[in-house]
Amino acid sequence: MDEDIPEFNDLRPRPYQVEAYRKALRSNLLLILPTGLGKTLVSAMLAYTYIKQNKKVIMISPTRPLVDQHFQTMTKLFEGQNIKIRSLTGHDPVDKRMSEWAEGQFIISTPQTVEKDIKREIVFMNNFYLLIVDEAHRATGNYAYVNVAKEFHNLPDRRILAMTASPGSKNEKVDEIKENLKINSVMIRTDEDPDIAPYVKGSDTEPVFIRISPEQEKCISLLRETKKDFMDQIQKKFSYVKKGASRSEMSEYIRDLSKRATSGDKSLFTSIPYFTAVIRLDVLMEYIETQGIEIGNNYLQEMESSEDKSLIRTLNLWKRNSTFQQVETLIKTASENYENPKFKKVKEMAELLIKEHPESRCLVFTHYRKTSEILLKYLEENSATIRAIRFVGQGNREGDKGMSQSSQREGIDKFKNGTYNVMLATSVAEEGLDIPSTDLVIFYEPVASEIRTIQRRGRTGRFKAGKVYILIFSGTRDQAYYYSSQRKEKVMVTRMKKDMDSKRNRKIDEY
């Protein structure tokens, strides 16, 4: 290994990591690597090089748990180097942050904390020479990454290393990320690349098409009929409204009506609840189509117990519709007596894995917290071999307390040591957290986002061959989401490969 390549505790960088390190020394680099293949080590190598030249480094990561994780990782990597590493979040008092900003050589923080401290003038970006941006796909719009980077890249002789498993497939979004972070070099690797393949045991991804239950089918049919009734009423009064308008389009119509009503025609206010009723009908239909009847029933129960005036108006409008009355009865009776086909499939897959390999681990991703809560109860009541734990974010929801940072850490540790063999995780587990590579990953539902799909899939196949199953209710919007994410991922990889010339290490002139 070349003398100028940093090594940590005999941890030898892989060839593609060395290539990324060298590129990052020369220009602002967007590094796109699959989850678990060492983006953090590349950032550590670069940080070490700068710190040894007495140049301070700052790393920003989107959440407190990720900041804490990076702090722990960097502390281990830099052990014995006498480098002052500090982690700072909004939970730390201002006076503590002030002293840490001054003393630290390597600061790891959330972008929101950095942004606020810049405004308070307790930190100045001209003291830092390297900015490491974790989960760089977030660097769009008004997100704090953008403002921090703006303060940084206006200074001379500064370097930015941006890292992500997937920047997204839309040209405009990728261009925006590169512009916001002043990226002028890109390096992308996928599992299929020859210099990556030896380090990936592989994850075989397979869609599993599941027939919806007769009860679901009937509910969906009745909800479509109810939605049509409401749309017919709307179109009689507002002929310009599209027949198949999406939720976002309906929201745009509401904004337009509100403006017009505020400007003079107050009678338009009485029409807005009908638009809202259609949006919420579609939400209810999506729950039943992609999650199961009991999740739809929970949505109805939350509406019925709510004191929110808008929800009460929606429910009253629904209940005046005779077709919806049938839906309501069917949802309530069916949710008591039917077995969710996806719940059953999760149980079968996890039990088979554990039976064949008792020390195995299974990670189940669910989009909704409520699904993970009800699925956990189902597994506890119906399986003797599955020991399941929920893993959710820190925020509280109505009737569902979030997990503190220490609880999250404890949950991950217990999953690692085998106290639990199945983890039911929401999106908090997709992004970066050090959850061990698992033998089996189950997507409870497909997600239309290629970024989230790549992050979820990256939770298996890092150290041994793994399997990824994506559960899809046949003939529902599940299928549309699945094919959408597949298409977007192909577009993203193709575009980013074009953006990069790894053989000649060309700079991308247009940026």
HELIX and SHEET records of a PDB file:
HELIX    1   1 PRO A   15  ARG A   26  1                                  12    
HELIX    2   2 LYS A   39  ILE A   51  1                                  13    
HELIX    3   3 ARG A   64  LEU A   77  1                                  14    
HELIX    4   4 VAL A   94  GLU A  103  1                                  10    
HELIX    5   5 PRO A  111  ARG A  120  1                                  10    
HELIX    6   6 MET A  125  ASN A  127  5                                   3    
HELIX    7   7 ALA A  136  ARG A  138  5                                   3    
HELIX    8   8 ALA A  144  HIS A  153  1                                  10    
HELIX    9   9 ASN A  171  ASN A  180  1                                  10    
HELIX   10  10 ALA A  197  TYR A  199  5                                   3    
HELIX   11  11 PRO A  214  LYS A  237  1                                  24    
HELIX   12  12 ARG A  247  SER A  263  1                                  17    
HELIX   13  13 LYS A  266  THR A  270  5                                   5    
HELIX   14  14 ILE A  272  THR A  290  1                                  19    
HELIX   15  15 ILE A  293  SER A  305  1                                  13    
HELIX   16  16 LYS A  309  LYS A  319  1                                  11    
HELIX   17  17 SER A  322  ASN A  337  1                                  16    
HELIX   18  18 PRO A  341  GLU A  356  1                                  16    
HELIX   19  19 ARG A  369  ASN A  382  1                                  14    
HELIX   20  20 GLN A  405  ASN A  417  1                                  13    
HELIX   21  21 SER A  427  ALA A  429  5                                   3    
HELIX   22  22 GLU A  450  ARG A  457  1                                   8    
HELIX   23  23 ARG A  477  LYS A  498  1                                  22    
SHEET    1   A 7 ILE A  85  LEU A  88  0                                        
SHEET    2   A 7 PHE A 106  SER A 109  1                                        
SHEET    3   A 7 LYS A  56  ILE A  60  1                                        
SHEET    4   A 7 PHE A 128  VAL A 133  1                                        
SHEET    5   A 7 ARG A 159  THR A 164  1                                        
SHEET    6   A 7 LEU A  29  ILE A  32  1                                        
SHEET    7   A 7 SER A 185  ILE A 188  1                                        
SHEET    1   B 6 SER A 203  ILE A 210  0                                        
SHEET    2   B 6 GLY A 466  PHE A 473  1                                        
SHEET    3   B 6 LEU A 440  PHE A 443  1                                        
SHEET    4   B 6 CYS A 362  PHE A 365  1                                        
SHEET    5   B 6 VAL A 422  ALA A 425  1                                        
SHEET    6   B 6 ALA A 388  PHE A 391  1                                        
END                                                                             
